[in-house]
Amino acid sequence: MRRALARPTRSCGQAQSDPRLAEAFRERFLAHRCAAVKTIWQRGIARGDFRHDVDADVAMDMIFAPIVCRLLAGHTPLVKWLADGFVDAALRGLAGQASGARK
């Protein structure tokens, strides 16, 4: 199982049909990453960088879902400019008043 978790995209795909692998993937790969992003999200809200009315899980899904979809589907490569575009577009909608929306 450790070897499977070394390749997140493969692990995520295999986890769809293997409940043990799905649980290990969530515990060993996702849990601490999600906790870190939630901490960053809360700090951003406190500074006024992010909207306070958007749940951290919703924000994470907005930012990461298109990236993960590209990696899993493999229909086109995930290149830096495209990943940056996904994040930038999501952050425009998540920006708080103090940060001023990016233009």
DRENROSE-557358 format. One record per residue (C-alpha): residue number from 1; residue in one letter; x, y, z. Coordinates in steps of 0.05 Angstrom, whole numbers, always signed. Layout:
<recs>
<rec resi="NUM" resn="A" u="X" v="Y" w="Z"/>
...
</recs>
This chain:
<recs>
<rec resi="1" resn="M" u="+0" v="+0" w="+0"/>
<rec resi="2" resn="R" u="+58" v="+48" w="+14"/>
<rec resi="3" resn="R" u="+81" v="+40" w="-58"/>
<rec resi="4" resn="A" u="+12" v="+57" w="-84"/>
<rec resi="5" resn="L" u="+10" v="+120" w="-42"/>
<rec resi="6" resn="A" u="+76" v="+143" w="-73"/>
<rec resi="7" resn="R" u="+38" v="+161" w="-137"/>
<rec resi="8" resn="P" u="-22" v="+203" w="-117"/>
<rec resi="9" resn="T" u="-59" v="+201" w="-184"/>
<rec resi="10" resn="R" u="-54" v="+126" w="-188"/>
<rec resi="11" resn="S" u="-74" v="+118" w="-115"/>
<rec resi="12" resn="C" u="-134" v="+163" w="-124"/>
<rec resi="13" resn="G" u="-158" v="+123" w="-184"/>
<rec resi="14" resn="Q" u="-146" v="+55" w="-151"/>
<rec resi="15" resn="A" u="-180" v="+80" w="-87"/>
<rec resi="16" resn="Q" u="-246" v="+82" w="-125"/>
<rec resi="17" resn="S" u="-251" v="+6" w="-121"/>
<rec resi="18" resn="D" u="-209" v="-8" w="-59"/>
<rec resi="19" resn="P" u="-238" v="+18" w="+7"/>
<rec resi="20" resn="R" u="-174" v="+3" w="+45"/>
<rec resi="21" resn="L" u="-132" v="+42" w="-4"/>
<rec resi="22" resn="A" u="-183" v="+99" w="-4"/>
<rec resi="23" resn="E" u="-178" v="+105" w="+72"/>
<rec resi="24" resn="A" u="-102" v="+102" w="+70"/>
<rec resi="25" resn="F" u="-101" v="+155" w="+15"/>
<rec resi="26" resn="R" u="-145" v="+201" w="+56"/>
<rec resi="27" resn="E" u="-105" v="+190" w="+120"/>
<rec resi="28" resn="R" u="-34" v="+190" w="+92"/>
<rec resi="29" resn="F" u="-39" v="+237" w="+32"/>
<rec resi="30" resn="L" u="-99" v="+283" w="+39"/>
<rec resi="31" resn="A" u="-111" v="+295" w="+113"/>
<rec resi="32" resn="H" u="-49" v="+336" w="+130"/>
<rec resi="33" resn="R" u="-52" v="+374" w="+64"/>
<rec resi="34" resn="C" u="-124" v="+393" w="+75"/>
<rec resi="35" resn="A" u="-109" v="+414" w="+146"/>
<rec resi="36" resn="A" u="-52" v="+459" w="+122"/>
<rec resi="37" resn="V" u="-96" v="+491" w="+69"/>
<rec resi="38" resn="K" u="-152" v="+503" w="+120"/>
<rec resi="39" resn="T" u="-101" v="+538" w="+165"/>
<rec resi="40" resn="I" u="-79" v="+582" w="+107"/>
<rec resi="41" resn="W" u="-152" v="+595" w="+90"/>
<rec resi="42" resn="Q" u="-168" v="+617" w="+161"/>
<rec resi="43" resn="R" u="-107" v="+663" w="+163"/>
<rec resi="44" resn="G" u="-129" v="+694" w="+97"/>
<rec resi="45" resn="I" u="-198" v="+706" w="+123"/>
<rec resi="46" resn="A" u="-169" v="+740" w="+185"/>
<rec resi="47" resn="R" u="-127" v="+786" w="+141"/>
<rec resi="48" resn="G" u="-185" v="+801" w="+95"/>
<rec resi="49" resn="D" u="-153" v="+765" w="+36"/>
<rec resi="50" resn="F" u="-209" v="+714" w="+29"/>
<rec resi="51" resn="R" u="-284" v="+719" w="+36"/>
<rec resi="52" resn="H" u="-309" v="+698" w="+105"/>
<rec resi="53" resn="D" u="-374" v="+670" w="+77"/>
<rec resi="54" resn="V" u="-341" v="+614" w="+36"/>
<rec resi="55" resn="D" u="-328" v="+548" w="+71"/>
<rec resi="56" resn="A" u="-255" v="+524" w="+69"/>
<rec resi="57" resn="D" u="-276" v="+458" w="+37"/>
<rec resi="58" resn="V" u="-314" v="+494" w="-18"/>
<rec resi="59" resn="A" u="-253" v="+538" w="-31"/>
<rec resi="60" resn="M" u="-206" v="+478" w="-34"/>
<rec resi="61" resn="D" u="-251" v="+442" w="-83"/>
<rec resi="62" resn="M" u="-256" v="+504" w="-127"/>
<rec resi="63" resn="I" u="-180" v="+509" w="-131"/>
<rec resi="64" resn="F" u="-159" v="+436" w="-133"/>
<rec resi="65" resn="A" u="-216" v="+400" w="-169"/>
<rec resi="66" resn="P" u="-199" v="+423" w="-240"/>
<rec resi="67" resn="I" u="-125" v="+406" w="-228"/>
<rec resi="68" resn="V" u="-140" v="+337" w="-200"/>
<rec resi="69" resn="C" u="-189" v="+324" w="-257"/>
<rec resi="70" resn="R" u="-135" v="+340" w="-309"/>
<rec resi="71" resn="L" u="-86" v="+295" w="-273"/>
<rec resi="72" resn="L" u="-135" v="+237" w="-267"/>
<rec resi="73" resn="A" u="-168" v="+241" w="-335"/>
<rec resi="74" resn="G" u="-103" v="+254" w="-371"/>
<rec resi="75" resn="H" u="-140" v="+285" w="-430"/>
<rec resi="76" resn="T" u="-90" v="+342" w="-434"/>
<rec resi="77" resn="P" u="-27" v="+355" w="-395"/>
<rec resi="78" resn="L" u="-29" v="+400" w="-335"/>
<rec resi="79" resn="V" u="+20" v="+455" w="-352"/>
<rec resi="80" resn="K" u="+40" v="+512" w="-305"/>
<rec resi="81" resn="W" u="+3" v="+567" w="-342"/>
<rec resi="82" resn="L" u="-61" v="+527" w="-340"/>
<rec resi="83" resn="A" u="-55" v="+509" w="-266"/>
<rec resi="84" resn="D" u="-40" v="+582" w="-251"/>
<rec resi="85" resn="G" u="-102" v="+602" w="-290"/>
<rec resi="86" resn="F" u="-147" v="+554" w="-250"/>
<rec resi="87" resn="V" u="-120" v="+581" w="-184"/>
<rec resi="88" resn="D" u="-124" v="+654" w="-206"/>
<rec resi="89" resn="A" u="-196" v="+647" w="-230"/>
<rec resi="90" resn="A" u="-217" v="+613" w="-166"/>
<rec resi="91" resn="L" u="-182" v="+664" w="-122"/>
<rec resi="92" resn="R" u="-217" v="+722" w="-158"/>
<rec resi="93" resn="G" u="-283" v="+694" w="-134"/>
<rec resi="94" resn="L" u="-256" v="+679" w="-65"/>
<rec resi="95" resn="A" u="-220" v="+745" w="-53"/>
<rec resi="96" resn="G" u="-242" v="+787" w="+6"/>
<rec resi="97" resn="Q" u="-253" v="+862" w="+6"/>
<rec resi="98" resn="A" u="-185" v="+879" w="+36"/>
<rec resi="99" resn="S" u="-146" v="+842" w="-17"/>
<rec resi="100" resn="G" u="-181" v="+873" w="-76"/>
<rec resi="101" resn="A" u="-200" v="+826" w="-131"/>
<rec resi="102" resn="R" u="-144" v="+812" w="-181"/>
<rec resi="103" resn="K" u="-156" v="+840" w="-250"/>
</recs>
